[in-house]
Structures are given as C-alpha cells and as structure tokens.
Amino acid sequence: MDPRDLEYFVVVAEHGNVTRASEALGLTPTALSKSLRRLEAELGAKIVVRSPRGVRPTPVGTVLLGRARVVRLMFDEIRREAADLGGGRAGHLRIGAGPIVCEDLSRVYTALQKETRDVTMEITIGDNDQLVPMLRAGELDLVYNVYSQSIEGVASENLHHDMWVVCAARNHHLAKRRRLALDDLVGERWALSASNLTPSKMLCGAFLERGLPTPRIAVIARSLPMRLRLWATSDLLGFMGRHAIREYASLYPVVELPVKDLQLQRQFAVLYRTDGYLSPVGKRFVDLSKRIAKEIAKENR
C-alpha cells in the first residue's frame, strides 16, 4: 500500500470533495480518483461513497481513515526526529498553554532560550477542551496548563499548585466583609469561563453539595482579560487562581473574597503524548518547567 495513496485519502475525507482535495494536493481530480480506486482494489472494499454533495467514507473507509491518520502522524514525527538529529539543531516546539499561565510559560522560555538560542516556539493559547485534543492529534508537542484528571495516552509532570478562590472588584459590597460563607453568595451574579471547564464545574458542584441554588451566571467568556475587566468594573463575581489575582492586581483592581468553604486546589502540569516523539529541547522544556515551578511555589507561600 502506497503511503501517498493513504495521505491522499485522508485529504479527500477531510475536504469531503474530490475537486477541493485535488486543489489542496496540487493534483488533477482524475489522478486523485485513480488513487482512491487503487486503495479500494488493495482492500477489496469501497472506502468512499459519492453523492451530489461530495464524498464521505464508508464504514471501511472510516476505519481506514483512523489508521491513516496514525500513519501520517508517525511519518511526521520521523521527519521531525531526523531533522533534530541530522541537523544538530534544538528543534521547534509547539506549546499549548492556558490563559492563566502565560506569565509562568514566559519564564520557562526565558530559561530555555539562555541555554538554546536557536530554539523556535509556537504557542497556542486555549483551554484544555481545545488543547488536549490537539495534543493527542499530534498538533501540539506539549501542553502547559491546569490539569485535573488522567487522560488516556497522555503523560503528565506535575508542577506547582494553587487555590481556586472567589474574587470581585475592590469596591464590591462583599469585599468589605472579613468572613463569608457560601450562603452569602447566593443570589450574586457571576462571570465565568465555559461551563464545561473545571472551574465552572467545581463552583457549581460546591453549591449543589451544600443544597444551595446554582450560581447565577450572567456572562460566559473564555477570554481571561475580558473576565478580569468585568470583575473589576461591575458587581459580577469571579472564580480564579489566587496566584493569578496577585499577578494581575496592578492592572485590574480585583481582590480575593474570604470564602473559606470555597477554596479548592488546582494543579498545574506539563502534558505530552506517551507514544509521541518529544525532541531533546522538548524534554529540556519539561525539566525547566519543574525548576520554575519550584520557584513559583516559593513565591506563592
């Protein structure tokens, strides 16, 4: 089976159209159709169904598509490893990072750059529901973010930990209180990130465990700067890490509220695929992340 035919099939399946796939590959539709027929002849089964709307994989094609993507990823990693070893260079890192760890990540990069000046890095900012699928698909080498549960095929190196706390504007009416219970927050309005992410789940879970009404979420925004501005300039409450509140205190007048029965720990980690290629510079990134994490842990005490 020709690996090129497999690659062509993946592109056809991703585009759902032979003409668009041929344009993306720089081939003629006729040549691409011949490639599909070769695969079908070798497998003894149809792998695509054609319709006026385009093409879609058959059940056999769906299985082949999953296998072909694994093969594509394997060849890509072989090329990257050969380039690292043969060229004697540090390599290129594709990092996924959460919006709350950008400052920590810059410290890791600074330390890495002092050792290996020719390293290049591409950083994608997002949440774990976006970053982890990219990591598992081989689109990212590492993810540096909050980590709450084990993921199949993904290894984790724990870094430092922090606490999730309630926050609000400095002039919020609750900010004057020295002590707050969860009951005191009933009826308040909140600005949170996506509801399927750990912070929102933990917050709602804490209310439900105590038999209280779930928080009134007025605004949902993945953007951390957006939420910080809302918390600082309105009566909306927030839920974020204590360390992050301190980091942004000079830019946004947000303070922690003393809700002692709603302080939940969050763990930071660097993630990578257990079966993927991690370049020498990637391994060094992990080591430096651990070193920087110890420094951050001391600062948070």
ROVOMI-848337 format. One record per residue: residue number from 1; residue in one letter; x, y, z of N, C-alpha, C in turn. Coordinates in steps of 0.02 Angstrom, whole numbers, plus 50000, padded with zeros to 5 digits. Example, Ala and Ser with C-alpha at 12.3 -4.5 7.8 and 13.67 -1.06 7.14 Angstrom:
// ROVOMI-848337
> 1  A  50660  49716  50390  50615  49775  50390  50660  49835  50390 $
> 2  S  50642  49888  50354  50684  49947  50357  50645  50002  50394 $
// end
This chain:
// ROVOMI-848337
> 1  M  50042  49940  50000  50000  50000  50000  50044  50062  50000 $
> 2  D  50034  50106  49952  50075  50166  49945  50054  50218  49997 $
> 3  P  50101  50240  50040  50084  50291  50090  50053  50354  50060 $
> 4  R  50073  50370  49998  50045  50430  49966  49970  50421  49954 $
> 5  D  49949  50361  49935  49878  50349  49925  49839  50358  49990 $
> 6  L  49869  50336  50045  49838  50345  50110  49830  50419  50126 $
> 7  E  49884  50457  50114  49882  50530  50127  49829  50563  50084 $
> 8  Y  49826  50544  50021  49776  50573  49976  49705  50558  50002 $
> 9  F  49695  50497  50025  49629  50478  50051  49610  50520  50111 $
> 10  V  49658  50532  50156  49644  50574  50215  49622  50644  50194 $
> 11  V  49657  50673  50145  49640  50740  50122  49571  50741  50090 $
> 12  V  49554  50690  50052  49487  50685  50022  49434  50682  50077 $
> 13  A  49446  50640  50126  49398  50633  50181  49390  50698  50219 $
> 14  E  49445  50735  50229  49441  50797  50267  49405  50852  50228 $
> 15  H  49413  50852  50162  49379  50902  50121  49308  50882  50102 $
> 16  G  49296  50817  50100  49230  50794  50080  49213  50807  50008 $
> 17  N  49265  50818  49968  49255  50836  49897  49319  50822  49859 $
> 18  V  49315  50783  49805  49375  50764  49767  49407  50825  49734 $
> 19  T  49366  50869  49707  49394  50928  49672  49432  50973  49720 $
> 20  R  49402  50988  49778  49437  51031  49827  49499  50997  49853 $
> 21  A  49496  50931  49864  49554  50895  49888  49610  50895  49836 $
> 22  S  49592  50888  49772  49643  50888  49719  49677  50956  49715 $
> 23  E  49639  51010  49726  49668  51076  49726  49717  51085  49784 $
> 24  A  49698  51059  49842  49741  51064  49901  49806  51024  49891 $
> 25  L  49802  50968  49855  49860  50925  49845  49900  50943  49783 $
> 26  G  49872  50985  49739  49906  51001  49677  49903  50945  49627 $
> 27  L  49850  50905  49629  49839  50850  49582  49777  50863  49541 $
> 28  T  49768  50825  49488  49706  50829  49450  49654  50784  49483 $
> 29  P  49589  50800  49476  49537  50756  49504  49542  50685  49477 $
> 30  T  49563  50678  49414  49571  50611  49384  49624  50571  49421 $
> 31  A  49681  50602  49434  49736  50568  49468  49715  50548  49539 $
> 32  L  49678  50592  49572  49656  50578  49639  49605  50521  49640 $
> 33  S  49561  50519  49592  49512  50465  49587  49547  50398  49575 $
> 34  K  49599  50399  49534  49637  50337  49522  49670  50313  49587 $
> 35  S  49694  50360  49628  49724  50342  49692  49674  50308  49737 $
> 36  L  49612  50335  49739  49560  50304  49781  49543  50234  49756 $
> 37  R  49540  50225  49690  49525  50160  49662  49580  50109  49677 $
> 38  R  49643  50132  49678  49698  50087  49696  49689  50061  49767 $
> 39  L  49672  50106  49813  49661  50085  49882  49603  50036  49887 $
> 40  E  49549  50051  49853  49492  50006  49855  49508  49938  49826 $
> 41  A  49549  49936  49774  49569  49872  49744  49612  49832  49793 $
> 42  E  49657  49866  49828  49700  49831  49876  49660  49804  49936 $
> 43  L  49610  49843  49957  49571  49823  50015  49514  49776  49997 $
> 44  G  49495  49777  49933  49438  49736  49912  49373  49762  49939 $
> 45  A  49368  49827  49950  49307  49857  49977  49304  49930  49959 $
> 46  K  49243  49957  49956  49234  50028  49942  49253  50068  50004 $
> 47  I  49289  50124  49994  49309  50165  50051  49275  50233  50051 $
> 48  V  49244  50253  49995  49206  50316  49994  49140  50306  49956 $
> 49  V  49093  50347  49974  49028  50348  49939  49021  50417  49908 $
> 50  R  49008  50419  49843  49000  50483  49808  48926  50502  49806 $
> 51  S  48913  50567  49813  48845  50593  49809  48849  50664  49780 $
> 52  P  48792  50694  49763  48794  50762  49737  48826  50812  49785 $
> 53  R  48826  50796  49849  48855  50841  49899  48930  50831  49908 $
> 54  G  48957  50778  49878  49029  50765  49886  49042  50692  49899 $
> 55  V  49091  50678  49940  49108  50609  49957  49112  50602  50033 $
> 56  R  49098  50543  50058  49105  50528  50129  49131  50456  50136 $
> 57  P  49168  50443  50190  49195  50375  50199  49140  50324  50212 $
> 58  T  49149  50264  50186  49107  50207  50204  49128  50183  50273 $
> 59  P  49093  50134  50303  49117  50106  50366  49189  50080  50362 $
> 60  V  49207  50048  50306  49276  50026  50296  49322  50087  50291 $
> 61  G  49299  50138  50254  49338  50199  50246  49349  50235  50312 $
> 62  T  49299  50233  50356  49306  50265  50422  49361  50233  50463 $
> 63  V  49363  50165  50461  49417  50130  50496  49484  50147  50466 $
> 64  L  49488  50147  50399  49550  50162  50365  49573  50233  50380 $
> 65  L  49525  50279  50385  49542  50349  50399  49577  50356  50466 $
> 66  G  49551  50321  50517  49584  50323  50582  49654  50296  50580 $
> 67  R  49664  50240  50545  49731  50210  50539  49777  50255  50499 $
> 68  A  49750  50284  50446  49792  50326  50402  49816  50387  50439 $
> 69  R  49775  50415  50483  49796  50473  50521  49853  50456  50569 $
> 70  V  49850  50395  50596  49905  50372  50640  49969  50366  50599 $
> 71  V  49964  50338  50539  50023  50331  50496  50050  50400  50477 $
> 72  R  50005  50446  50461  50027  50514  50443  50065  50546  50501 $
> 73  L  50039  50539  50562  50072  50567  50620  50140  50534  50631 $
> 74  M  50144  50469  50621  50207  50433  50630  50260  50459  50582 $
> 75  F  50242  50467  50518  50290  50492  50469  50311  50564  50485 $
> 76  D  50265  50604  50508  50281  50673  50527  50331  50674  50583 $
> 77  E  50322  50630  50633  50368  50629  50690  50436  50601  50670 $
> 78  I  50437  50554  50623  50501  50527  50598  50540  50584  50565 $
> 79  R  50505  50624  50524  50539  50680  50490  50566  50730  50540 $
> 80  R  50527  50745  50592  50549  50793  50643  50608  50767  50682 $
> 81  E  50606  50703  50701  50662  50674  50738  50724  50671  50696 $
> 82  A  50718  50654  50632  50776  50652  50587  50806  50721  50578 $
> 83  A  50763  50772  50574  50788  50840  50567  50826  50862  50629 $
> 84  D  50800  50844  50688  50834  50862  50750  50902  50828  50756 $
> 85  L  50904  50763  50740  50966  50725  50747  51016  50741  50691 $
> 86  G  50990  50743  50629  51034  50754  50573  51059  50825  50568 $
> 87  G  51017  50873  50586  51037  50943  50580  51073  50968  50641 $
> 88  G  51072  50930  50695  51106  50952  50756  51076  51014  50786 $
> 89  R  51010  51026  50774  50980  51086  50800  50932  51069  50856 $
> 90  A  50912  51120  50894  50869  51108  50952  50799  51089  50931 $
> 91  G  50774  51117  50877  50708  51099  50853  50656  51152  50867 $
> 92  H  50596  51136  50847  50539  51182  50852  50488  51152  50900 $
> 93  L  50465  51192  50947  50416  51169  50996  50348  51200  50983 $
> 94  R  50296  51159  50985  50227  51182  50979  50194  51173  51048 $
> 95  I  50183  51229  51082  50160  51228  51151  50088  51252  51155 $
> 96  G  50047  51215  51192  49980  51238  51209  49980  51263  51281 $
> 97  A  49951  51321  51293  49953  51349  51360  49885  51379  51378 $
> 98  G  49866  51373  51440  49805  51404  51464  49813  51479  51472 $
> 99  P  49759  51516  51471  49763  51589  51475  49790  51614  51542 $
> 100  I  49789  51572  51593  49811  51595  51659  49884  51579  51673 $
> 101  V  49919  51545  51627  49988  51525  51640  50038  51559  51593 $
> 102  C  50016  51609  51556  50060  51640  51507  50123  51669  51539 $
> 103  E  50115  51699  51598  50172  51729  51632  50221  51674  51653 $
> 104  D  50196  51619  51680  50239  51564  51701  50276  51535  51640 $
> 105  L  50240  51528  51585  50269  51500  51524  50325  51544  51497 $
> 106  S  50318  51609  51502  50370  51654  51478  50434  51645  51519 $
> 107  R  50428  51629  51582  50487  51617  51623  50523  51553  51602 $
> 108  V  50484  51502  51584  50515  51440  51559  50551  51453  51494 $
> 109  Y  50519  51491  51449  50551  51506  51385  50616  51545  51395 $
> 110  T  50614  51594  51439  50675  51635  51451  50733  51591  51474 $
> 111  A  50718  51544  51520  50771  51498  51544  50794  51452  51488 $
> 112  L  50749  51429  51446  50767  51385  51391  50808  51422  51339 $
> 113  Q  50789  51484  51325  50823  51523  51273  50895  51539  51293 $
> 114  K  50908  51544  51357  50976  51556  51380  51021  51497  51364 $
> 115  E  50992  51437  51364  51031  51376  51351  51034  51360  51276 $
> 116  T  50980  51372  51240  50975  51353  51170  50945  51411  51131 $
> 117  R  50986  51454  51105  50962  51515  51073  50926  51503  51007 $
> 118  D  50940  51445  50974  50909  51434  50909  50843  51397  50912 $
> 119  V  50816  51386  50973  50752  51353  50978  50697  51401  50954 $
> 120  T  50648  51374  50919  50590  51413  50899  50528  51383  50932 $
> 121  M  50478  51426  50943  50420  51404  50981  50357  51435  50953 $
> 122  E  50306  51395  50947  50240  51418  50926  50192  51404  50984 $
> 123  I  50160  51456  51010  50118  51449  51070  50045  51460  51052 $
> 124  T  50004  51412  51070  49932  51416  51060  49898  51424  51127 $
> 125  I  49862  51479  51136  49826  51492  51198  49755  51465  51193 $
> 126  G  49735  51427  51243  49668  51399  51243  49654  51363  51308 $
> 127  D  49597  51329  51310  49579  51289  51368  49590  51215  51353 $
> 128  N  49588  51173  51404  49605  51103  51395  49558  51066  51348 $
> 129  D  49495  51088  51344  49450  51054  51298  49469  51068  51225 $
> 130  Q  49511  51119  51214  49537  51133  51148  49607  51104  51140 $
> 131  L  49649  51113  51191  49720  51096  51186  49734  51020  51189 $
> 132  V  49699  50985  51233  49713  50913  51240  49698  50874  51175 $
> 133  P  49641  50887  51141  49630  50853  51077  49685  50869  51026 $
> 134  M  49710  50931  51027  49764  50950  50981  49828  50911  50999 $
> 135  L  49841  50902  51063  49899  50864  51085  49894  50792  51063 $
> 136  R  49836  50762  51073  49826  50691  51056  49829  50680  50980 $
> 137  A  49811  50732  50942  49813  50727  50869  49882  50742  50841 $
> 138  G  49930  50759  50885  49998  50773  50862  50007  50843  50836 $
> 139  E  49958  50888  50848  49964  50957  50826  50002  51000  50876 $
> 140  L  50010  50974  50937  50050  51008  50988  50099  50957  51017 $
> 141  D  50157  50982  51040  50207  50939  51071  50196  50934  51146 $
> 142  L  50175  50990  51176  50167  50994  51249  50108  51039  51265 $
> 143  V  50077  51027  51321  50026  51072  51348  50047  51092  51418 $
> 144  Y  50046  51157  51432  50064  51184  51497  50001  51218  51525 $
> 145  N  49970  51185  51574  49906  51213  51597  49885  51180  51662 $
> 146  V  49828  51202  51687  49796  51168  51744  49776  51098  51722 $
> 147  Y  49783  51050  51767  49770  50980  51750  49733  50948  51807 $
> 148  S  49675  50917  51792  49633  50891  51846  49620  50816  51844 $
> 149  Q  49630  50783  51786  49615  50712  51783  49659  50678  51732 $
> 150  S  49669  50612  51741  49711  50575  51695  49678  50568  51627 $
> 151  I  49718  50568  51575  49693  50564  51507  49729  50508  51471 $
> 152  E  49692  50464  51439  49721  50407  51405  49770  50430  51350 $
> 153  G  49830  50401  51351  49880  50418  51301  49919  50481  51315 $
> 154  V  49907  50512  51373  49940  50574  51390  49976  50567  51457 $
> 155  A  50040  50585  51458  50079  50584  51520  50080  50654  51549 $
> 156  S  50086  50659  51614  50087  50724  51647  50144  50728  51697 $
> 157  E  50175  50786  51700  50226  50801  51750  50199  50857  51793 $
> 158  N  50181  50841  51856  50152  50891  51899  50201  50946  51915 $
> 159  L  50176  51007  51916  50217  51065  51932  50194  51093  52000 $
> 160  H  50179  51156  52004  50157  51184  52068  50080  51182  52072 $
> 161  H  50053  51197  52130  49981  51201  52137  49961  51269  52166 $
> 162  D  49898  51284  52159  49871  51349  52181  49800  51335  52205 $
> 163  M  49766  51387  52229  49698  51380  52252  49650  51420  52209 $
> 164  W  49593  51388  52193  49538  51425  52162  49504  51465  52217 $
> 165  V  49493  51529  52205  49459  51571  52255  49409  51616  52221 $
> 166  V  49362  51642  52260  49313  51689  52234  49344  51758  52233 $
> 167  C  49330  51797  52180  49357  51864  52176  49303  51913  52153 $
> 168  A  49317  51977  52164  49270  52030  52146  49307  52096  52144 $
> 169  A  49272  52148  52121  49302  52215  52120  49318  52238  52191 $
> 170  R  49368  52280  52197  49388  52304  52264  49332  52340  52299 $
> 171  N  49288  52372  52261  49233  52410  52292  49168  52370  52294 $
> 172  H  49171  52305  52282  49111  52263  52286  49086  52261  52358 $
> 173  H  49021  52258  52367  48993  52262  52436  49016  52203  52479 $
> 174  L  49033  52146  52448  49057  52089  52488  49131  52095  52505 $
> 175  A  49168  52138  52470  49240  52145  52482  49254  52176  52550 $
> 176  K  49204  52206  52581  49214  52237  52647  49207  52187  52704 $
> 177  R  49182  52127  52687  49171  52077  52739  49236  52040  52755 $
> 178  R  49247  52026  52819  49307  51990  52839  49298  51915  52832 $
> 179  R  49237  51893  52832  49224  51821  52828  49158  51810  52791 $
> 180  L  49159  51762  52745  49100  51747  52705  49087  51672  52705 $
> 181  A  49024  51654  52703  49004  51584  52693  48976  51578  52623 $
> 182  L  48971  51516  52600  48945  51505  52533  48873  51532  52527 $
> 183  D  48836  51527  52581  48767  51552  52581  48764  51626  52564 $
> 184  D  48816  51663  52583  48817  51736  52570  48822  51752  52496 $
> 185  L  48840  51703  52456  48849  51715  52384  48787  51698  52344 $
> 186  V  48738  51668  52377  48676  51651  52341  48642  51715  52317 $
> 187  G  48623  51715  52254  48590  51774  52225  48639  51821  52190 $
> 188  E  48704  51814  52204  48753  51855  52168  48760  51831  52096 $
> 189  R  48781  51875  52053  48790  51858  51982  48864  51848  51968 $
> 190  W  48879  51804  51919  48948  51783  51906  48966  51793  51833 $
> 191  A  49031  51801  51821  49060  51798  51754  49111  51742  51755 $
> 192  L  49099  51690  51716  49140  51630  51717  49162  51611  51647 $
> 193  S  49210  51564  51644  49229  51536  51580  49177  51484  51559 $
> 194  A  49192  51445  51507  49144  51397  51481  49121  51348  51535 $
> 195  S  49057  51329  51532  49028  51288  51584  49055  51217  51587 $
> 196  N  49087  51194  51532  49114  51126  51531  49185  51122  51558 $
> 197  L  49213  51179  51580  49281  51180  51606  49281  51170  51682 $
> 198  T  49338  51148  51708  49344  51130  51778  49322  51184  51827 $
> 199  P  49343  51248  51820  49323  51299  51869  49247  51305  51876 $
> 200  S  49212  51309  51820  49139  51315  51823  49107  51253  51854 $
> 201  K  49132  51194  51836  49105  51132  51864  49116  51129  51940 $
> 202  M  49176  51148  51962  49192  51146  52033  49148  51195  52072 $
> 203  L  49138  51255  52044  49098  51305  52078  49026  51282  52085 $
> 204  C  48997  51260  52030  48927  51237  52033  48920  51176  52078 $
> 205  G  48970  51132  52077  48969  51072  52119  48970  51090  52193 $
> 206  A  49009  51141  52211  49012  51162  52281  48944  51187  52306 $
> 207  F  48909  51224  52264  48842  51248  52284  48793  51190  52291 $
> 208  L  48795  51144  52243  48749  51088  52244  48761  51043  52304 $
> 209  E  48824  51032  52323  48841  50990  52380  48811  51017  52444 $
> 210  R  48803  51083  52449  48776  51114  52509  48701  51127  52503 $
> 211  G  48671  51101  52449  48599  51110  52441  48578  51180  52424 $
> 212  L  48623  51219  52394  48609  51288  52377  48593  51295  52303 $
> 213  P  48557  51347  52284  48544  51359  52213  48609  51369  52175 $
> 214  T  48612  51345  52113  48673  51353  52074  48685  51427  52060 $
> 215  P  48748  51446  52050  48765  51516  52038  48728  51546  51978 $
> 216  R  48711  51609  51983  48678  51645  51928  48733  51670  51881 $
> 217  I  48744  51637  51826  48797  51655  51780  48770  51706  51731 $
> 218  A  48796  51767  51736  48773  51822  51693  48813  51826  51629 $
> 219  V  48877  51809  51633  48921  51813  51574  48964  51751  51570 $
> 220  I  48969  51722  51511  49016  51667  51497  49066  51693  51447 $
> 221  A  49131  51691  51464  49183  51717  51419  49247  51678  51431 $
> 222  R  49274  51648  51378  49338  51612  51385  49396  51661  51395 $
> 223  S  49390  51721  51370  49444  51769  51374  49456  51791  51447 $
> 224  L  49516  51778  51473  49532  51798  51541  49534  51874  51548 $
> 225  P  49565  51912  51502  49563  51985  51509  49492  52013  51511 $
> 226  M  49448  51983  51471  49378  52004  51471  49346  51994  51540 $
> 227  R  49357  51934  51568  49328  51920  51634  49358  51966  51688 $
> 228  L  49423  51977  51684  49455  52021  51733  49426  52091  51731 $
> 229  R  49415  52117  51670  49386  52184  51663  49315  52186  51691 $
> 230  L  49276  52133  51678  49208  52130  51704  49208  52127  51780 $
> 231  W  49251  52086  51809  49253  52082  51882  49273  52148  51913 $
> 232  A  49321  52183  51881  49349  52245  51909  49301  52304  51903 $
> 233  T  49255  52301  51855  49214  52360  51840  49139  52349  51851 $
> 234  S  49120  52291  51878  49049  52278  51889  49039  52242  51955 $
> 235  D  48977  52221  51968  48963  52185  52029  48967  52109  52020 $
> 236  L  48993  52086  51963  48998  52015  51949  49054  51983  51989 $
> 237  L  49042  51923  52014  49093  51884  52049  49131  51840  52000 $
> 238  G  49191  51821  52020  49232  51777  51979  49260  51719  52019 $
> 239  F  49290  51673  51985  49320  51614  52016  49384  51599  51979 $
> 240  M  49441  51611  52011  49505  51601  51977  49559  51587  52028 $
> 241  G  49621  51577  52004  49676  51560  52048  49702  51619  52088 $
> 242  R  49720  51605  52149  49747  51657  52194  49810  51688  52164 $
> 243  H  49853  51646  52136  49916  51671  52107  49901  51719  52049 $
> 244  A  49851  51703  52008  49834  51746  51951  49806  51813  51975 $
> 245  I  49767  51813  52028  49741  51876  52054  49798  51922  52074 $
> 246  R  49849  51893  52106  49906  51933  52127  49945  51960  52066 $
> 247  E  49951  51917  52015  49988  51937  51956  49956  51997  51921 $
> 248  Y  49889  51997  51918  49854  52049  51880  49829  52106  51923 $
> 249  A  49848  52107  51988  49823  52158  52034  49839  52229  52012 $
> 250  S  49897  52238  51981  49917  52306  51960  49878  52330  51899 $
> 251  L  49849  52284  51862  49812  52303  51801  49737  52304  51813 $
> 252  Y  49712  52259  51856  49640  52255  51868  49628  52255  51944 $
> 253  P  49589  52303  51969  49576  52307  52041  49527  52253  52065 $
> 254  V  49553  52191  52066  49514  52133  52086  49545  52104  52149 $
> 255  V  49502  52084  52197  49527  52057  52260  49495  51989  52274 $
> 256  E  49528  51950  52315  49501  51886  52337  49449  51898  52392 $
> 257  L  49393  51863  52389  49343  51866  52442  49356  51808  52491 $
> 258  P  49350  51821  52556  49368  51770  52607  49313  51718  52616 $
> 259  V  49301  51678  52565  49251  51624  52569  49289  51560  52585 $
> 260  K  49296  51545  52648  49341  51491  52668  49315  51421  52650 $
> 261  D  49249  51414  52640  49224  51348  52621  49219  51340  52545 $
> 262  L  49254  51385  52508  49256  51379  52436  49327  51395  52411 $
> 263  Q  49375  51359  52439  49444  51365  52418  49466  51295  52396 $
> 264  L  49471  51286  52331  49485  51221  52302  49552  51222  52267 $
> 265  Q  49590  51169  52274  49658  51167  52246  49656  51153  52172 $
> 266  R  49702  51186  52136  49711  51172  52065  49784  51153  52053 $
> 267  Q  49796  51104  52012  49863  51078  51998  49884  51098  51928 $
> 268  F  49945  51124  51922  49973  51138  51857  50018  51080  51836 $
> 269  A  50020  51068  51770  50060  51013  51745  50081  51028  51673 $
> 270  V  50133  50993  51651  50152  50994  51581  50135  50925  51553 $
> 271  L  50099  50924  51497  50073  50862  51468  50107  50847  51402 $
> 272  Y  50115  50783  51386  50141  50761  51321  50115  50692  51307 $
> 273  R  50116  50672  51244  50089  50607  51224  50137  50551  51245 $
> 274  T  50110  50498  51271  50152  50442  51292  50184  50406  51233 $
> 275  D  50150  50406  51175  50177  50370  51117  50204  50417  51064 $
> 276  G  50214  50480  51081  50237  50529  51031  50312  50543  51038 $
> 277  Y  50338  50576  50987  50408  50596  50988  50414  50662  51025 $
> 278  L  50457  50664  51075  50472  50726  51111  50545  50741  51101 $
> 279  S  50559  50795  51067  50627  50813  51048  50670  50827  51110 $
> 280  P  50736  50829  51102  50779  50846  51159  50761  50913  51191 $
> 281  V  50744  50962  51149  50726  51027  51177  50659  51023  51213 $
> 282  G  50615  50978  51190  50552  50967  51225  50563  50938  51294 $
> 283  K  50608  50890  51299  50624  50860  51363  50655  50911  51410 $
> 284  R  50697  50955  51381  50727  51007  51422  50675  51057  51446 $
> 285  F  50625  51070  51403  50570  51114  51423  50535  51085  51485 $
> 286  V  50524  51020  51485  50491  50988  51542  50533  50996  51605 $
> 287  D  50598  50985  51599  50643  50992  51657  50642  51063  51684 $
> 288  L  50646  51112  51639  50646  51182  51661  50579  51202  51690 $
> 289  S  50525  51173  51665  50459  51187  51693  50456  51167  51766 $
> 290  K  50486  51109  51781  50487  51086  51851  50529  51133  51895 $
> 291  R  50584  51157  51867  50627  51203  51907  50591  51268  51920 $
> 292  I  50560  51297  51868  50523  51359  51877  50464  51350  51924 $
> 293  A  50433  51291  51921  50376  51277  51965  50395  51281  52038 $
> 294  K  50455  51257  52055  50478  51261  52124  50486  51334  52146 $
> 295  E  50510  51376  52099  50517  51447  52115  50448  51479  52126 $
> 296  I  50401  51461  52083  50333  51490  52090  50301  51467  52155 $
> 297  A  50313  51403  52173  50284  51378  52235  50309  51417  52295 $
> 298  K  50372  51435  52295  50400  51476  52350  50369  51545  52351 $
> 299  E  50358  51574  52292  50329  51641  52287  50257  51641  52313 $
> 300  N  50222  51585  52305  50151  51582  52324  50141  51570  52399 $
> 301  R  50194  51555  52434  50186  51541  52506  50172  51606  52544 $
// end
